[in-house]
Amino acid sequence: MTYDAVLLFGVVFIASYLLLSLTRWSYPLSGVRRVVFQTAVFVVIGWYFVYQWSKSGQTLAMKSWHLRLVDSAGKPPAAGKAVLRYLFAWYLLLPGLIWGAFVEGHPAMTALVLVAGFAVLILFGLADAQRRLLHDHASATRLIRER
């Protein structure tokens, strides 16, 4: 995930620069502008993952770790399944996002809740025989290790 985050930094930077330049918006964004900007970033990140997963089953980071996303037939998932997987994967951040949205607290505590919630939800994958998480179940996909 760290490898993909580094790659996504560049993708999001370029997309953000283009959006802010073309609309002539500047920070701080508020109201509708903020929602449009956040939605655009969400869509750009989604496009990156969906494109990579449906094209080859791998992002560049997954290639480095010899991982591949496949459907039940062992092929890269169709775009619809990849979209579903991307959308469902956000549940991993849900505990921290809810905490941050509704509890006024120290940023370090919000970060701790985000990491702890993520870790707890990841642990549920250990109960599955194929180590699949909710987003894999929802999209009928799984990660495999290539040799």
C-alpha positions in Angstrom: 0.0 0.0 0.0 2.9 2.3 0.7 4.3 1.8 -2.8 0.9 2.6 -4.3 0.6 5.7 -2.1 3.9 7.0 -3.4 2.7 6.5 -7.0 -0.7 8.0 -6.3 0.9 11.1 -4.8 2.1 12.0 -8.3 -1.2 11.1 -10.0 -3.2 13.1 -7.4 -0.8 16.0 -7.6 -1.2 16.3 -11.4 -4.9 15.9 -11.3 -5.2 18.4 -8.5 -3.0 20.9 -10.3 -5.0 20.6 -13.5 -8.4 21.0 -11.7 -7.3 24.0 -9.6 -5.6 25.6 -12.6 -8.5 25.1 -15.0 -11.1 26.3 -12.5 -8.8 29.1 -11.1 -9.6 27.9 -7.6 -7.1 28.4 -4.7 -6.9 27.2 -1.2 -8.6 27.1 1.2 -11.5 25.5 -0.6 -14.9 25.5 1.0 -18.4 24.5 0.3 -19.2 23.1 -3.2 -15.6 23.6 -4.4 -14.3 21.4 -1.6 -16.8 18.7 -2.4 -16.0 18.9 -6.1 -12.2 18.7 -5.4 -12.6 15.7 -3.0 -14.8 13.9 -5.4 -12.4 14.5 -8.2 -9.5 13.1 -6.1 -11.6 10.1 -5.2 -12.5 9.4 -8.8 -8.9 9.8 -10.0 -7.6 7.4 -7.3 -10.4 5.0 -8.3 -9.5 5.3 -12.0 -5.9 4.3 -11.2 -6.9 1.2 -9.3 -9.7 0.1 -11.6 -7.6 0.6 -14.8 -4.6 -1.3 -13.4 -6.7 -4.1 -11.9 -8.9 -4.7 -14.9 -6.0 -4.4 -17.4 -3.5 -6.8 -15.8 -4.7 -7.5 -12.3 -1.7 -5.6 -10.9 -0.7 -2.1 -9.9 3.0 -1.3 -10.2 3.3 -2.0 -6.4 1.6 -5.3 -6.7 4.1 -6.3 -9.5 6.9 -5.5 -7.1 5.4 -7.9 -4.5 4.4 -10.5 -7.0 0.7 -10.2 -6.2 -2.1 -10.3 -8.7 -5.8 -9.7 -8.4 -8.0 -12.3 -10.1 -11.6 -13.1 -10.4 -13.1 -16.6 -9.9 -11.8 -17.7 -13.3 -8.3 -16.7 -12.5 -8.3 -13.7 -14.8 -8.0 -10.0 -14.1 -11.4 -8.7 -12.9 -13.8 -6.9 -15.3 -14.0 -3.2 -14.8 -17.3 -3.5 -12.9 -15.8 -5.9 -10.3 -12.8 -3.7 -10.0 -15.0 -0.6 -9.3 -17.0 -2.6 -6.7 -13.7 -3.7 -5.0 -12.4 -0.1 -5.0 -15.6 1.2 -3.4 -15.9 -1.5 -0.8 -12.2 -1.2 0.1 -13.0 2.2 1.7 -14.7 0.4 4.6 -11.2 -0.2 6.0 -10.9 3.5 6.8 -14.4 3.9 8.1 -13.8 3.7 11.9 -11.2 6.4 11.7 -13.2 8.6 9.3 -16.2 8.4 11.6 -14.1 9.2 14.6 -12.5 12.2 12.9 -15.8 13.5 11.7 -17.8 13.3 14.9 -15.2 13.5 17.7 -13.3 16.7 18.3 -10.0 15.4 19.5 -6.3 15.6 19.1 -5.1 14.7 15.6 -2.8 12.0 17.0 -5.8 10.3 18.6 -7.7 10.4 15.3 -4.7 8.9 13.5 -4.5 6.2 16.2 -8.2 5.3 15.8 -7.7 5.2 12.0 -4.8 2.8 12.2 -6.4 0.7 14.9 -9.7 0.4 13.0 -7.8 -0.5 9.9 -5.8 -3.2 11.7 -8.9 -4.7 13.3 -10.7 -4.9 10.0 -7.7 -6.5 8.3 -7.6 -9.2 11.1 -11.0 -10.5 9.9 -9.2 -11.7 6.8 -7.4 -14.2 8.9 -10.7 -16.0 9.5 -11.2 -16.6 5.8 -9.6 -19.7 4.3 -8.4 -17.7 1.3 -7.5 -14.7 3.4 -10.1 -12.5 1.6 -11.5 -9.3 3.1 -15.0 -7.8 2.6 -14.0 -6.0 -0.6 -12.8 -9.3 -2.1 -15.9 -11.1 -1.1 -18.1 -8.3 -2.5 -16.3 -8.2 -5.8 -15.7 -12.0 -6.1 -12.0 -11.4 -6.4 -8.9 -12.6 -4.6 -5.2 -11.8 -4.4 -2.8 -14.5 -5.5 1.0 -14.7 -5.1 2.9 -15.2 -8.3 6.1 -17.2 -8.3 
